[in-house]
Amino acid sequence: MKLVKVYSCAVFGVNATLITIETSISAGINFHLVGLPDSAVKESQQRISTALIANGFKIPQKKTVINMAPADIRKEGAAYDLPLAVSLLAASEQIPDADIEKYIIMGELSLDGKLRPVKGALPMAIMARERGFEGFILPEENAAEAAVVDKLNVYGVKCISEVVDFFENKNSISPVKINTREEFYKNISSIEVDFSDVKGQESVKRAMEVAAAGGHNIIMIGPPGAGKTMLAKRLASIIPPLTLHEALETTKIHSVAGKIEHNSGLIFQRPFRAPHHTVSDIALVGGGSFPQPGEISLAHNGVLFLDELPEFRRSVLEVMRQPLEERKIIISRAKFTIEYPASFMLVASMNPCPCGYYNHPEKKCLCPPGAVRKYLSRISGPLLDRIDMHIEVVPVSFDKLADKTVVENSISVRDRVIKAREIQRKRFEQNIGIYCNAMMNTTLLRKYCELDEAGSKLIRMVMQQLGLSARAYDRILKVSRTIADLDSSENIKVKHLAEAINYRNLDREGWAGT
Protein backbone atom coordinates (compact mmCIF):
# COMPACT_ATOMS: atom_id res chain seq x y z
CA MET A 1 0.00 0.00 0.00
CA LYS A 2 1.26 3.46 -0.94
CA LEU A 3 0.28 6.48 1.24
CA VAL A 4 1.01 10.07 0.20
CA LYS A 5 0.19 13.39 1.91
CA VAL A 6 -0.39 16.64 0.02
CA TYR A 7 -1.23 19.93 1.73
CA SER A 8 -3.87 22.49 0.72
CA CYS A 9 -6.13 25.07 2.43
CA ALA A 10 -9.71 25.88 3.33
CA VAL A 11 -10.79 29.47 4.00
CA PHE A 12 -13.13 30.28 6.89
CA GLY A 13 -13.95 33.92 7.46
CA VAL A 14 -10.81 35.77 6.40
CA ASN A 15 -8.34 33.14 7.60
CA ALA A 16 -7.12 29.89 6.08
CA THR A 17 -6.99 26.44 7.69
CA LEU A 18 -4.56 23.70 6.71
CA ILE A 19 -6.12 20.73 4.89
CA THR A 20 -4.16 17.48 4.56
CA ILE A 21 -5.04 15.31 1.56
CA GLU A 22 -4.10 11.69 2.33
CA THR A 23 -4.16 9.31 -0.64
CA SER A 24 -3.88 5.54 -0.31
CA ILE A 25 -3.68 3.13 -3.26
CA SER A 26 -3.97 -0.59 -2.53
CA ALA A 27 -5.19 -3.82 -4.09
CA GLY A 28 -8.84 -3.79 -5.05
CA ILE A 29 -11.24 -1.55 -6.97
CA ASN A 30 -13.37 1.57 -6.52
CA PHE A 31 -12.59 5.21 -5.76
CA HIS A 32 -13.50 6.75 -2.40
CA LEU A 33 -13.28 10.47 -1.58
CA VAL A 34 -14.01 11.16 2.09
CA GLY A 35 -13.58 14.04 4.55
CA LEU A 36 -16.86 15.98 4.15
CA PRO A 37 -16.43 17.17 0.52
CA ASP A 38 -19.22 19.21 -1.09
CA SER A 39 -20.64 18.51 -4.55
CA ALA A 40 -17.96 20.53 -6.38
CA VAL A 41 -15.20 18.52 -4.66
CA LYS A 42 -16.95 15.22 -5.38
CA GLU A 43 -17.22 16.16 -9.05
CA SER A 44 -13.45 16.69 -9.17
CA GLN A 45 -12.96 12.97 -9.97
CA GLN A 46 -14.25 13.52 -13.52
CA ARG A 47 -12.24 16.71 -14.06
CA ILE A 48 -9.06 15.17 -12.68
CA SER A 49 -9.27 11.91 -14.64
CA THR A 50 -9.97 13.74 -17.92
CA ALA A 51 -7.18 16.26 -17.33
CA LEU A 52 -4.62 13.58 -16.41
CA ILE A 53 -5.43 11.43 -19.45
CA ALA A 54 -5.26 14.52 -21.69
CA ASN A 55 -1.72 15.14 -20.43
CA GLY A 56 -0.47 11.59 -20.88
CA PHE A 57 -0.89 10.21 -17.34
CA LYS A 58 -2.68 7.08 -16.17
CA ILE A 59 -5.57 6.72 -13.74
CA PRO A 60 -4.80 4.12 -11.03
CA GLN A 61 -6.94 1.01 -11.62
CA LYS A 62 -6.83 -0.03 -7.97
CA LYS A 63 -8.64 0.77 -4.76
CA THR A 64 -8.07 4.47 -4.16
CA VAL A 65 -9.04 6.17 -0.92
CA ILE A 66 -8.56 9.92 -0.50
CA ASN A 67 -9.18 11.51 2.89
CA MET A 68 -9.36 15.28 3.31
CA ALA A 69 -8.43 15.96 6.93
CA PRO A 70 -9.63 17.26 9.29
CA ALA A 71 -12.71 15.26 8.32
CA ASP A 72 -15.20 17.37 10.31
CA ILE A 73 -14.56 20.57 8.27
CA ARG A 74 -16.61 20.94 5.12
CA LYS A 75 -14.48 21.25 1.96
CA GLU A 76 -16.01 23.52 -0.68
CA GLY A 77 -15.25 24.49 -4.26
CA ALA A 78 -13.10 23.29 -7.14
CA ALA A 79 -9.79 24.67 -5.81
CA TYR A 80 -8.84 21.19 -4.52
CA ASP A 81 -8.56 19.74 -8.06
CA LEU A 82 -4.81 20.30 -8.35
CA PRO A 83 -3.74 18.93 -4.94
CA LEU A 84 -6.02 15.91 -5.44
CA ALA A 85 -4.49 15.26 -8.88
CA VAL A 86 -0.93 15.63 -7.55
CA SER A 87 -1.69 13.24 -4.69
CA LEU A 88 -3.03 10.65 -7.15
CA LEU A 89 0.07 10.92 -9.34
CA ALA A 90 2.40 10.65 -6.34
CA ALA A 91 0.52 7.72 -4.77
CA SER A 92 0.57 5.85 -8.09
CA GLU A 93 4.32 6.59 -8.37
CA GLN A 94 4.01 8.54 -11.61
CA ILE A 95 5.87 11.45 -9.99
CA PRO A 96 8.32 11.49 -7.06
CA ASP A 97 6.85 12.42 -3.68
CA ALA A 98 10.01 13.42 -1.82
CA ASP A 99 9.40 17.19 -1.85
CA ILE A 100 5.62 17.38 -2.13
CA GLU A 101 5.06 17.88 1.60
CA LYS A 102 7.08 21.12 1.49
CA TYR A 103 4.41 22.95 -0.51
CA ILE A 104 0.84 24.17 -0.27
CA ILE A 105 -0.91 23.34 -3.56
CA MET A 106 -4.20 24.84 -4.82
CA GLY A 107 -5.90 25.20 -8.20
CA GLU A 108 -8.98 24.35 -10.26
CA LEU A 109 -8.41 22.10 -13.30
CA SER A 110 -9.86 22.46 -16.76
CA LEU A 111 -10.47 19.29 -18.75
CA ASP A 112 -7.29 19.92 -20.77
CA GLY A 113 -5.17 20.29 -17.62
CA LYS A 114 -4.97 24.09 -17.57
CA LEU A 115 -5.48 25.86 -14.25
CA ARG A 116 -8.20 28.33 -13.35
CA PRO A 117 -7.81 30.98 -10.59
CA VAL A 118 -9.06 30.38 -7.04
CA LYS A 119 -10.42 32.55 -4.23
CA GLY A 120 -8.56 33.37 -1.03
CA ALA A 121 -4.97 33.16 -2.29
CA LEU A 122 -3.70 35.81 0.15
CA PRO A 123 -4.95 34.24 3.42
CA MET A 124 -3.71 30.88 2.10
CA ALA A 125 -0.24 32.32 1.52
CA ILE A 126 -0.22 33.87 5.01
CA MET A 127 -1.12 30.51 6.53
CA ALA A 128 1.59 28.75 4.46
CA ARG A 129 4.26 31.11 5.80
CA GLU A 130 3.01 30.77 9.38
CA ARG A 131 3.13 26.97 9.11
CA GLY A 132 6.68 27.03 7.77
CA PHE A 133 6.04 25.70 4.26
CA GLU A 134 8.77 26.28 1.70
CA GLY A 135 6.47 27.34 -1.11
CA PHE A 136 2.98 27.80 -2.50
CA ILE A 137 1.99 26.40 -5.92
CA LEU A 138 -1.15 27.95 -7.43
CA PRO A 139 -2.59 29.28 -10.73
CA GLU A 140 -0.59 31.97 -12.48
CA GLU A 141 -3.45 34.50 -12.21
CA ASN A 142 -3.27 34.35 -8.39
CA ALA A 143 0.52 34.47 -8.07
CA ALA A 144 0.85 38.26 -7.73
CA GLU A 145 -1.76 38.27 -4.96
CA ALA A 146 -0.03 35.50 -2.97
CA ALA A 147 3.44 36.98 -3.58
CA VAL A 148 2.48 39.93 -1.34
CA VAL A 149 3.54 37.61 1.51
CA ASP A 150 7.30 37.70 2.00
CA LYS A 151 9.55 34.82 3.12
CA LEU A 152 7.50 32.40 1.00
CA ASN A 153 8.29 31.12 -2.51
CA VAL A 154 5.18 31.56 -4.65
CA TYR A 155 5.05 29.61 -7.93
CA GLY A 156 2.46 30.56 -10.52
CA VAL A 157 1.74 27.73 -12.97
CA LYS A 158 -0.43 27.50 -16.09
CA CYS A 159 -1.19 23.78 -16.25
CA ILE A 160 -0.71 20.50 -14.39
CA SER A 161 2.15 19.42 -16.65
CA GLU A 162 4.22 22.35 -15.31
CA VAL A 163 3.60 21.13 -11.76
CA VAL A 164 4.67 17.59 -12.68
CA ASP A 165 7.84 18.87 -14.39
CA PHE A 166 8.57 20.97 -11.31
CA PHE A 167 8.50 17.96 -8.97
CA GLU A 168 10.48 15.86 -11.47
CA ASN A 169 13.09 18.66 -11.71
CA LYS A 170 12.63 18.81 -15.49
CA ASN A 171 12.13 22.56 -15.41
CA SER A 172 12.70 25.29 -12.86
CA ILE A 173 9.85 27.70 -12.21
CA SER A 174 11.04 31.03 -10.91
CA PRO A 175 9.13 32.20 -7.83
CA VAL A 176 7.14 35.40 -8.28
CA LYS A 177 8.83 38.29 -6.49
CA ILE A 178 7.06 41.51 -5.56
CA ASN A 179 8.53 44.33 -3.52
CA THR A 180 5.37 44.88 -1.51
CA ARG A 181 6.46 48.04 0.27
CA GLU A 182 7.80 49.66 -2.88
CA GLU A 183 4.61 48.90 -4.83
CA PHE A 184 2.46 50.05 -1.92
CA TYR A 185 4.09 53.42 -1.35
CA LYS A 186 4.23 54.08 -5.10
CA ASN A 187 0.47 53.69 -5.52
CA ILE A 188 -1.19 54.90 -2.31
CA SER A 189 -1.30 58.58 -3.27
CA SER A 190 -3.04 58.20 -6.63
CA ILE A 191 -6.49 59.83 -6.79
CA GLU A 192 -9.02 58.94 -9.50
CA VAL A 193 -11.70 61.54 -8.68
CA ASP A 194 -11.10 64.95 -7.12
CA PHE A 195 -13.01 67.43 -4.96
CA SER A 196 -12.02 70.18 -7.40
CA ASP A 197 -14.60 68.70 -9.81
CA VAL A 198 -17.41 69.88 -7.50
CA LYS A 199 -18.60 73.44 -8.06
CA GLY A 200 -20.10 75.28 -5.11
CA GLN A 201 -21.39 73.25 -2.13
CA GLU A 202 -18.73 74.74 0.15
CA SER A 203 -20.68 74.00 3.33
CA VAL A 204 -21.20 70.37 2.30
CA LYS A 205 -17.51 70.01 1.43
CA ARG A 206 -16.67 71.29 4.90
CA ALA A 207 -18.99 68.68 6.40
CA MET A 208 -17.32 65.96 4.30
CA GLU A 209 -13.93 67.12 5.54
CA VAL A 210 -15.11 66.86 9.15
CA ALA A 211 -16.56 63.40 8.48
CA ALA A 212 -13.30 62.20 6.90
CA ALA A 213 -11.19 63.66 9.70
CA GLY A 214 -13.09 61.82 12.42
CA GLY A 215 -14.36 58.76 10.55
CA HIS A 216 -17.97 59.86 11.08
CA ASN A 217 -21.05 58.47 9.33
CA ILE A 218 -22.92 61.03 7.26
CA ILE A 219 -26.24 61.36 5.44
CA MET A 220 -26.98 63.97 2.76
CA ILE A 221 -30.54 65.15 2.12
CA GLY A 222 -31.32 67.12 -1.01
CA PRO A 223 -33.23 67.25 -4.31
CA PRO A 224 -32.23 65.32 -7.44
CA GLY A 225 -29.18 66.71 -9.21
CA ALA A 226 -27.84 68.64 -6.21
CA GLY A 227 -24.57 66.68 -6.27
CA LYS A 228 -25.03 64.14 -3.46
CA THR A 229 -23.62 61.17 -5.38
CA MET A 230 -20.79 63.23 -6.85
CA LEU A 231 -19.72 64.34 -3.37
CA ALA A 232 -19.99 60.83 -1.92
CA LYS A 233 -17.76 59.34 -4.62
CA ARG A 234 -15.06 61.87 -3.78
CA LEU A 235 -15.04 61.28 -0.04
CA ALA A 236 -12.51 58.45 -0.33
CA SER A 237 -10.09 60.86 -2.01
CA ILE A 238 -9.76 62.96 1.17
CA ILE A 239 -9.54 60.10 3.68
CA PRO A 240 -5.92 59.39 4.69
CA PRO A 241 -4.26 56.72 2.50
CA LEU A 242 -4.35 53.11 3.64
CA THR A 243 -1.56 51.94 5.90
CA LEU A 244 0.24 48.75 4.86
CA HIS A 245 -1.56 46.83 7.59
CA GLU A 246 -4.95 48.16 6.43
CA ALA A 247 -4.10 47.32 2.82
CA LEU A 248 -3.30 43.71 3.75
CA GLU A 249 -6.46 43.44 5.84
CA THR A 250 -8.60 44.86 3.02
CA THR A 251 -6.97 42.65 0.40
CA LYS A 252 -7.64 39.53 2.49
CA ILE A 253 -11.37 40.25 2.56
CA HIS A 254 -11.56 40.93 -1.18
CA SER A 255 -9.43 37.85 -1.85
CA VAL A 256 -11.84 35.62 0.08
CA ALA A 257 -14.77 37.11 -1.84
CA GLY A 258 -12.98 36.64 -5.18
CA LYS A 259 -13.11 40.38 -5.91
CA ILE A 260 -9.42 40.88 -6.74
CA GLU A 261 -8.56 41.26 -10.40
CA HIS A 262 -6.36 38.53 -11.84
CA ASN A 263 -2.61 39.20 -11.88
CA SER A 264 -2.95 41.98 -9.29
CA GLY A 265 -1.63 42.11 -5.75
CA LEU A 266 -2.38 44.50 -2.90
CA ILE A 267 -5.37 46.83 -2.90
CA PHE A 268 -3.86 50.32 -2.68
CA GLN A 269 -6.97 52.52 -2.59
CA ARG A 270 -9.65 52.64 0.08
CA PRO A 271 -12.71 50.63 -1.00
CA PHE A 272 -15.81 52.43 -2.18
CA ARG A 273 -18.85 50.16 -2.25
CA ALA A 274 -22.23 51.35 -3.54
CA PRO A 275 -24.78 48.49 -3.50
CA HIS A 276 -28.11 49.00 -5.29
CA HIS A 277 -31.18 49.51 -3.12
CA THR A 278 -32.50 46.06 -4.13
CA VAL A 279 -29.65 44.40 -2.19
CA SER A 280 -30.68 41.60 0.18
CA ASP A 281 -29.90 41.35 3.89
CA ILE A 282 -27.30 38.62 3.34
CA ALA A 283 -25.66 40.40 0.40
CA LEU A 284 -25.22 43.48 2.58
CA VAL A 285 -23.94 41.99 5.84
CA GLY A 286 -22.61 38.64 4.59
CA GLY A 287 -23.56 35.04 5.23
CA GLY A 288 -25.39 32.47 3.14
CA SER A 289 -25.26 28.67 3.09
CA PHE A 290 -21.52 28.94 2.43
CA PRO A 291 -20.74 32.24 4.24
CA GLN A 292 -19.13 35.00 2.22
CA PRO A 293 -18.27 38.61 3.15
CA GLY A 294 -21.06 41.10 2.46
CA GLU A 295 -20.89 44.67 1.21
CA ILE A 296 -20.21 46.07 4.69
CA SER A 297 -17.09 43.88 4.97
CA LEU A 298 -15.97 44.66 1.41
CA ALA A 299 -16.18 48.34 2.47
CA HIS A 300 -13.90 47.67 5.47
CA ASN A 301 -11.35 50.51 5.84
CA GLY A 302 -13.28 52.44 3.20
CA VAL A 303 -16.67 53.91 2.35
CA LEU A 304 -20.09 52.26 2.07
CA PHE A 305 -22.40 54.48 0.02
CA LEU A 306 -26.14 53.86 0.20
CA ASP A 307 -27.82 56.01 -2.43
CA GLU A 308 -31.54 56.74 -2.02
CA LEU A 309 -31.56 55.33 1.52
CA PRO A 310 -35.38 55.22 1.99
CA GLU A 311 -35.64 52.92 -1.05
CA PHE A 312 -33.72 50.15 0.77
CA ARG A 313 -35.90 47.58 2.49
CA ARG A 314 -36.39 48.30 6.19
CA SER A 315 -35.02 44.87 7.17
CA VAL A 316 -31.83 45.51 5.16
CA LEU A 317 -31.14 48.77 6.95
CA GLU A 318 -31.90 47.41 10.41
CA VAL A 319 -29.29 44.62 10.15
CA MET A 320 -26.63 47.35 9.89
CA ARG A 321 -27.32 48.72 13.34
CA GLN A 322 -25.09 46.29 15.23
CA PRO A 323 -22.15 46.40 12.74
CA LEU A 324 -22.21 50.21 12.87
CA GLU A 325 -21.58 50.03 16.62
CA GLU A 326 -19.33 46.96 16.85
CA ARG A 327 -17.43 47.48 13.56
CA LYS A 328 -17.63 43.76 12.85
CA ILE A 329 -20.28 41.24 11.83
CA ILE A 330 -20.58 37.81 13.44
CA ILE A 331 -22.31 35.12 11.39
CA SER A 332 -23.39 32.13 13.46
CA ARG A 333 -24.35 28.71 12.16
CA ALA A 334 -25.12 25.45 13.97
CA LYS A 335 -21.55 24.12 13.67
CA PHE A 336 -19.41 27.24 13.38
CA THR A 337 -19.19 30.99 13.86
CA ILE A 338 -17.44 33.37 11.45
CA GLU A 339 -16.42 36.94 12.15
CA TYR A 340 -15.85 39.46 9.37
CA PRO A 341 -14.44 42.95 10.03
CA ALA A 342 -16.74 45.83 9.08
CA SER A 343 -15.10 49.11 10.07
CA PHE A 344 -16.39 51.46 7.38
CA MET A 345 -17.65 55.01 6.95
CA LEU A 346 -21.33 55.02 6.09
CA VAL A 347 -22.31 57.68 3.57
CA ALA A 348 -25.99 57.81 2.69
CA SER A 349 -28.04 60.10 0.48
CA MET A 350 -31.76 60.64 0.07
CA ASN A 351 -34.36 62.92 -1.43
CA PRO A 352 -36.38 64.88 1.15
CA CYS A 353 -39.67 63.47 -0.19
CA PRO A 354 -41.03 61.13 -2.91
CA CYS A 355 -41.08 63.85 -5.58
CA GLY A 356 -37.70 65.15 -4.40
CA TYR A 357 -38.51 68.84 -4.00
CA TYR A 358 -39.61 69.33 -0.38
CA ASN A 359 -37.84 72.46 1.01
CA HIS A 360 -36.53 73.25 -2.51
CA PRO A 361 -35.78 77.00 -2.89
CA GLU A 362 -37.39 77.23 -6.36
CA LYS A 363 -39.52 74.18 -7.20
CA LYS A 364 -42.76 73.29 -5.48
CA CYS A 365 -43.21 69.97 -3.71
CA LEU A 366 -46.02 67.94 -5.32
CA CYS A 367 -46.39 65.36 -2.55
CA PRO A 368 -49.77 65.01 -0.79
CA PRO A 369 -50.11 65.87 2.91
CA GLY A 370 -48.30 63.41 5.15
CA ALA A 371 -46.22 61.96 2.31
CA VAL A 372 -43.00 63.62 3.48
CA ARG A 373 -43.33 62.26 7.02
CA LYS A 374 -44.19 58.80 5.68
CA TYR A 375 -41.20 58.89 3.31
CA LEU A 376 -38.70 59.88 6.00
CA SER A 377 -40.17 57.37 8.45
CA ARG A 378 -38.83 54.56 6.25
CA ILE A 379 -35.55 55.18 8.05
CA SER A 380 -35.82 54.20 11.70
CA GLY A 381 -34.85 56.54 14.51
CA PRO A 382 -32.26 54.12 15.93
CA LEU A 383 -30.48 53.98 12.56
CA LEU A 384 -30.51 57.77 12.17
CA ASP A 385 -29.10 58.07 15.69
CA ARG A 386 -26.09 56.05 14.55
CA ILE A 387 -25.40 58.50 11.73
CA ASP A 388 -23.31 61.31 13.20
CA MET A 389 -23.97 64.04 10.65
CA HIS A 390 -27.16 65.02 8.78
CA ILE A 391 -26.39 67.48 5.97
CA GLU A 392 -28.79 69.39 3.74
CA VAL A 393 -27.59 69.71 0.14
CA VAL A 394 -29.13 72.55 -1.87
CA PRO A 395 -28.99 72.91 -5.67
CA VAL A 396 -26.05 74.78 -7.17
CA SER A 397 -26.87 77.98 -9.08
CA PHE A 398 -25.87 78.47 -12.71
CA ASP A 399 -23.38 81.19 -11.77
CA LYS A 400 -21.43 78.78 -9.56
CA LEU A 401 -21.55 76.02 -12.17
CA ALA A 402 -20.17 78.38 -14.81
CA ASP A 403 -17.57 79.90 -12.48
CA LYS A 404 -14.05 79.04 -13.68
CA THR A 405 -12.35 79.89 -10.40
CA VAL A 406 -9.91 77.17 -9.34
CA VAL A 407 -11.48 75.04 -6.58
CA GLU A 408 -9.50 73.45 -3.74
CA ASN A 409 -8.43 69.93 -4.71
CA SER A 410 -8.59 66.70 -2.73
CA ILE A 411 -4.88 66.66 -1.85
CA SER A 412 -5.15 69.98 0.01
CA VAL A 413 -8.19 68.81 1.95
CA ARG A 414 -6.55 65.44 2.63
CA ASP A 415 -3.51 67.16 4.15
CA ARG A 416 -5.71 68.81 6.79
CA VAL A 417 -7.52 65.53 7.40
CA ILE A 418 -4.22 63.70 7.87
CA LYS A 419 -3.07 66.27 10.45
CA ALA A 420 -6.30 65.84 12.39
CA ARG A 421 -6.02 62.04 12.20
CA GLU A 422 -2.43 62.23 13.48
CA ILE A 423 -3.68 64.12 16.56
CA GLN A 424 -6.22 61.35 17.11
CA ARG A 425 -3.65 58.61 16.56
CA LYS A 426 -1.46 60.02 19.32
CA ARG A 427 -4.49 60.52 21.57
CA PHE A 428 -5.60 56.90 21.26
CA GLU A 429 -2.22 55.17 20.89
CA GLN A 430 -2.76 53.35 24.19
CA ASN A 431 -6.23 52.17 23.15
CA ILE A 432 -6.02 49.11 20.89
CA GLY A 433 -8.47 49.15 17.98
CA ILE A 434 -9.35 52.84 18.31
CA TYR A 435 -7.73 55.28 15.92
CA CYS A 436 -10.32 58.00 15.23
CA ASN A 437 -12.89 60.02 17.16
CA ALA A 438 -15.89 58.13 15.77
CA MET A 439 -14.64 54.98 17.51
CA MET A 440 -14.50 56.48 21.01
CA ASN A 441 -16.29 54.54 23.74
CA THR A 442 -18.09 56.15 26.69
CA THR A 443 -14.97 56.28 28.88
CA LEU A 444 -12.89 58.03 26.21
CA LEU A 445 -15.78 60.34 25.39
CA ARG A 446 -15.96 61.61 28.96
CA LYS A 447 -12.18 61.98 29.08
CA TYR A 448 -11.55 63.84 25.82
CA CYS A 449 -14.84 65.68 25.18
CA GLU A 450 -15.21 67.83 28.27
CA LEU A 451 -17.19 71.05 27.75
CA ASP A 452 -16.79 74.39 29.46
CA GLU A 453 -19.73 76.11 31.12
CA ALA A 454 -20.89 77.89 27.95
CA GLY A 455 -20.71 74.67 25.96
CA SER A 456 -22.68 72.77 28.60
CA LYS A 457 -25.45 75.39 28.56
CA LEU A 458 -25.65 75.25 24.76
CA ILE A 459 -25.88 71.47 24.53
CA ARG A 460 -28.43 71.35 27.37
CA MET A 461 -30.65 73.82 25.57
CA VAL A 462 -30.37 71.91 22.27
CA MET A 463 -31.13 68.59 23.94
CA GLN A 464 -34.27 70.00 25.52
CA GLN A 465 -35.55 71.79 22.42
CA LEU A 466 -34.90 68.96 19.93
CA GLY A 467 -35.53 66.04 22.27
CA LEU A 468 -32.26 64.34 21.29
CA SER A 469 -31.36 60.87 22.52
CA ALA A 470 -28.30 60.04 24.61
CA ARG A 471 -26.70 58.50 21.52
CA ALA A 472 -27.27 61.71 19.51
CA TYR A 473 -25.66 63.64 22.38
CA ASP A 474 -22.58 61.41 22.18
CA ARG A 475 -22.42 61.83 18.41
CA ILE A 476 -22.47 65.61 18.72
CA LEU A 477 -19.60 65.48 21.20
CA LYS A 478 -17.55 63.22 18.91
CA VAL A 479 -18.06 65.53 15.92
CA SER A 480 -17.18 68.53 18.11
CA ARG A 481 -13.94 66.83 19.10
CA THR A 482 -13.09 66.32 15.42
CA ILE A 483 -13.81 69.95 14.53
CA ALA A 484 -11.55 71.01 17.41
CA ASP A 485 -8.81 68.69 16.06
CA LEU A 486 -9.09 70.29 12.61
CA ASP A 487 -8.71 73.62 14.39
CA SER A 488 -5.68 72.25 16.33
CA SER A 489 -7.53 73.12 19.53
CA GLU A 490 -6.88 71.12 22.69
CA ASN A 491 -10.31 71.95 24.10
CA ILE A 492 -13.77 71.92 22.54
CA LYS A 493 -14.97 75.49 22.22
CA VAL A 494 -18.49 76.80 21.78
CA LYS A 495 -17.93 77.44 18.05
CA HIS A 496 -16.87 73.79 17.56
CA LEU A 497 -19.95 72.57 19.43
CA ALA A 498 -22.25 74.91 17.50
CA GLU A 499 -20.93 73.64 14.16
CA ALA A 500 -21.44 70.02 15.27
CA ILE A 501 -25.03 70.79 16.32
CA ASN A 502 -25.62 72.36 12.92
CA TYR A 503 -24.80 68.98 11.37
CA ARG A 504 -27.98 67.43 12.84
CA ASN A 505 -30.41 68.79 10.24
CA LEU A 506 -32.93 65.97 10.53
CA ASP A 507 -33.41 66.78 14.22
CA ARG A 508 -34.57 70.32 13.42
CA GLU A 509 -38.17 71.45 13.29
CA GLY A 510 -39.48 71.81 9.77
CA TRP A 511 -38.39 68.40 8.55
CA ALA A 512 -40.93 65.67 7.85
CA GLY A 513 -43.69 68.26 7.65
CA THR A 514 -43.56 69.14 11.35
Secondary structure, DSSP 4 states (H G I P E B T S, - for coil): -EEEEEEEEEEETTEEEEEEEEEEEESS--EEEESSB-HHHHTHHHHHHHHHHHTT-----SEEEEEEESTTSPB-SSTTHHHHHHHHHHHTTSS--SSGGGEEE--EEPTTSBEE--S-HHHHHHHHHHTT-SEEEEEHHHHHHHTTSSSSEEEEESBHHHHHHHHTTSS-PPPP---HHHHHHHHTT--SS-GGG--S-HHHHHHHHHHHHHT--EEEE--TTSSHHHHHHTGGGTSPPPPHHHHHHHHHHHHHTT-SPTT-----SPPEE---TT--HHHHHEETTTTEE-HHHHTTTSEEEESSGGGS-HHHHHTTHHHHHHSEEEEE-SS-EEEEE---EEEEEE-SSSSS-TT-SSSPP-PPTTHHHHHHTTS-HHHHHT--EEEE-PPPPHHHHH--PPPPPHHHHHHHHHHHHHHHHHHTTTSTT--SGGG--HHHHHHH----HHHHHHHHHHHHHHT--HHHHHHHHHHHHHHHHHTT-SS--HHHHHHHHHTBGGGSTTGGG-
